Amino acid sequence: MLITNKESYALCVIRWITCIMIVVCHILQGLDNKRAWYLNVGVQIFFFLSGFIYGIKKVGPVRNFYYKRFLKIYIPYWALVSLGIILLFIFSPHSLSVKQVIGQYLLLNTFTGNIPGLNHLWFMPVIVGCYVILPFFEKAINRSPKWSICIFFSLLVIVSIFHYHPDVLWAAVYFIGYVCGRYKKSNIFILLSAVFTFLLVKCNIISLTPGIQSDVLHAAGAIVCFLIIFKLLLYLPEKQTFDWIWGGWGILYTYRITNLFSGHCRYCI
C-alpha cells in the first residue's frame, strides 16, 4: 500500500515530536523530576511508528531485509558499544564484566544487563527481535489475515499472563503499529488496540504484578497519542503545520531535515 505525501509529512512530524519528548524526558530524569515518566511514552510511540511504517510498505525478500537491517542497526550499535567499553576500560575498568560485554554485543543485554553508561540501549533487543519476526508475521497475514492477527496477539497475552516482561508488551505495540499501518483505511486496528489493552489490564488485576499497570498505560498511551496526532495532522495543511511547530524557522523545516539525515520518512525506521 502506497503512502501519500500528507501521510509522510505527518509521520515525520510525529517522529520529531517524539524525539523532543525523549530528550526532555532524559533532562527531567537528570533533575529527578517525576514528570519525565509522562514524556517517556515517546519510546513506545517510536515502537508503534516503526511498525506502522513497515505495515504501509512491504518487507520484501527476507534476506535483503535482514541485510539492510544489519547494516543500519548493528554497525552503528557496535561502534557505540565499543566506544563505551573503551571509555569504561580507561576510567572505570572494575565496572566491566565479560558477561555484560558479550551480552551487550550479542544483544542479550535483556538477560545479562547493560554495561554501565549504556543503559538506554535496553530497547535494542526488542526492536531487533521485532525485525526478526516481522517477515514471518507478514507472510502469515498474507495467507490468513484475521487468524494470524488473532493467534499472534493471543499468544502475546498468554505469555504476559504466565511470565510478564515489558519487552513483550513493547513488541506488541510494534506489531499493533504494523497492523494499523497495513489496514490504515480500516477500523480493525482500533478494535484490536482496545481489546488488547483491556486484556492486559485484566492480566494486571489477576496477577497484581508491580509495574504492569504503568507499562500498560505507556503502551495504550503511545497507541492513542499516535493515532490522534496522525489523524489530526492529516486534516491540517502541510506547510502551515510545520510553520506552526517550528515557529516559522525555515531552517528547521522538518521534512527537509529528515530527508537530509535519513531519506524519505517512510524509509527512515
Secondary structure, 3 states (H helix, E strand, C coil): CCCCHHHHHHHHHHHHHHHHHHHHHHHHHHCCCCCHHHHCHHHHHHHHHHHHHHHHCCCCCHHHHHHHHHHHHHHHHHHHHHHHHHHHHHHCHHHCCHHHHHHHHCCCHHHHCCCCCCHHHCCHHHHHHHHHHHHHHHHHHHHCHHHHHHHHHHHHHHHHHHCCCHHHHHHHHHHHHHHHHHCCCCCHHHHHHHHHHHHHHHHHHHHCCCCHHHHHHHHHHHHHHHHHHHHHHHCCCHHHHHHHHHCCCHHHCHHHHHHHHHCCHHHCC
